[in-house]
Amino acid sequence: MAQQFVNSKLKADKVVVFGKSSCPYCHDAVKLLEGLHLKPGHFEYVDLTTRSDMSAIQDYLLEITGARTVPRVFIGEKCIGGFTDLDSLYRSGELKSILQKIGAL
C-alpha cells in the first residue's frame, strides 16, 4: 500500500514534498517552493503525520531514495533529497531551470 501511495503521487511534471507537520525543514521546503509560484496542480505537499501508514511510507522512501528522513523532495519522478539539497539547487540557480524543464514553472 505504501509503495502504491507514493508512486501514485509522483508525476513527470510535478513537485512533491513528503513531510511532517512538526518538521521545520519541511515548512522551509514548502515556503521556498510556494515562493516560486509553480503552475497550479504542479506542487503537492504530503503530510505523513495524517497517515496511519506513515512508517511504511518512510520505509519505502528509504528503499527508493536512500533516506527515510523528511522532507523527501521529488522533482518529476526523481528525488533530489531534502531541504538542504533543494536550497542548494535554488541558490545555484539550477532549480528554476529544472522546474521549467518539467513544465512546473
C-alpha positions in Angstrom: 0.0 0.0 0.0 2.8 2.5 0.9 4.5 1.8 -2.4 1.3 2.4 -4.4 0.5 5.5 -2.4 4.0 7.1 -3.0 4.1 6.1 -6.7 0.6 7.5 -7.3 1.8 10.9 -6.1 4.9 11.1 -8.4 4.4 12.6 -11.9 6.9 13.7 -14.5 5.6 17.3 -14.4 5.0 17.7 -10.6 6.9 18.6 -7.4 6.0 16.5 -4.4 7.3 17.0 -0.8 6.7 14.2 1.7 7.0 15.8 5.1 5.6 16.1 8.7 3.8 19.0 10.2 6.3 19.1 13.1 9.3 19.4 10.8 10.8 22.9 10.4 12.8 21.8 7.3 9.5 20.6 5.7 8.0 24.0 6.3 11.1 25.7 4.8 10.9 23.5 1.7 7.2 24.3 1.2 7.9 28.0 1.7 10.7 28.0 -0.8 8.6 26.2 -3.4 5.5 28.3 -2.9 7.6 31.4 -3.4 8.5 30.2 -6.9 4.8 30.3 -7.9 4.6 26.9 -9.6 1.8 26.4 -12.0 -1.5 25.2 -10.4 -1.6 21.5 -10.0 2.2 21.1 -10.2 3.0 21.1 -6.5 1.8 18.8 -3.7 2.8 18.6 0.0 2.0 15.2 1.6 1.8 15.4 5.4 2.8 12.0 6.5 1.5 12.6 10.1 -2.1 12.4 8.8 -1.5 8.8 7.6 -1.8 5.6 9.6 0.9 4.0 7.3 3.4 6.8 7.9 6.2 4.4 9.0 5.6 2.1 6.0 5.8 5.1 3.7 9.0 6.2 5.2 10.4 2.7 4.9 9.5 2.8 1.2 11.1 6.2 0.8 14.3 4.8 2.4 14.2 2.0 -0.2 13.8 4.3 -3.2 15.8 7.3 -2.0 18.4 6.1 0.5 16.8 8.1 3.4 13.7 7.9 5.4 14.0 11.4 6.8 11.7 14.2 5.8 11.3 16.2 3.8 11.8 14.0 0.8 11.6 16.3 -2.2 10.7 14.8 -5.7 11.0 16.9 -8.8 9.3 15.0 -11.5 9.8 11.4 -10.5 13.3 11.9 -9.2 14.1 12.5 -5.5 16.5 15.4 -5.2 16.9 14.9 -1.4 15.8 17.1 1.4 15.6 20.8 2.2 19.4 21.3 2.1 19.5 19.8 -1.4 16.5 21.9 -2.6 18.0 25.1 -1.1 21.4 24.4 -2.8 19.6 24.0 -6.2 17.8 27.2 -5.6 20.8 29.2 -4.6 22.8 27.9 -7.6 20.0 28.9 -10.0 19.6 25.4 -11.2 16.2 24.8 -9.5 14.3 27.2 -11.8 15.7 25.6 -14.9 14.8 22.1 -13.6 11.3 23.3 -12.8 10.9 24.9 -16.3 12.2 21.7 -17.9 9.4 19.6 -16.3 6.8 22.2 -17.1 6.1 23.3 -13.5 7.1 26.9 -14.0 
